Amino acid sequence: MDLLALANLGLLSITIGLDPVAFSIGGVEVHWYGIMYVVGISFAAWVVTRIAPRMGTDVDALWDLFPIALFTGLAGGRLYYVVQNDFGYYLRNPAEIFALWDGGMAFFGAIIAVVATILVFARVRGLSPWPMFDVISVFAVIGQMFGRVGNIVNGDVIGGPTSLPWGTVYTHADSFVPELGVSYHPAAAYSILANVVLLGVLYLAYRRWRYTGVTFGTYLIGYSVTQFVIFFWRINPDVAFGLAQAQLTAIAIGLIGVAILAYRLEARDPIVEGDSTPSTERQPATRAERRRETRRRR
């Protein structure tokens, strides 16, 4: 008996037998996926509202942005998923487009939608968008980690069959895996680990370069790299050059991230704690700069 057969028997794998539905209320099913999204969004919001002032973002403005960005992010993520996953099926069953509780979110779609939302929000409010981009990057990394836990329960973000001891075997009849009793690469777990590393990289970038937009550029690069690699294990059809749609998107977003990072490092726009005013109105960020500005005004 080979290793893959042993893994499929659960002898060299992790068995997951959870029902994707956590409980029902009055006939309405509450899914683990939805619960983890609520938990992830709530915890990420709690974290970023505490670090926002140190990253140059006004907390009141952030709270005004949250509900708008949450709606556009969920809509963008879902629509991007629908378009790249059997679009014809969703045209025939339009009600399924709104079935977020069944899983199916493309995070690149959420990123694009939220970036556009912040640009409009900042323009209307007369604020610099860069500190908001930085804060939302941290929000995205933390929130997605919890969402991926829901994917693990569902079995809807998996890789190909594997004999590795951390492969996951699903046994519940309502799991989303292609076949029960088969050991798959836990792609969702890989994403969680990648986001933990990415969160550390964002912190190092923030500590090393105290300029607005650097955290955001680093996030776009880091997330794109992790997704490009992880999708080699994911079960997704190739679109071009032997790559999945998400990998092609990752290349494009990653290159945009490189351009943004280079631009923000060149701009050297310092983070002003507790502020989100346009860069042209910013006050000197360091003590030496403040002394020079005081002498200049005299």
Order of alpha helices (4+ residues) and beta strands (2+ residues): alpha-beta-beta-beta-alpha-alpha-alpha-alpha-alpha-beta-beta-alpha-alpha-beta-beta-alpha-alpha
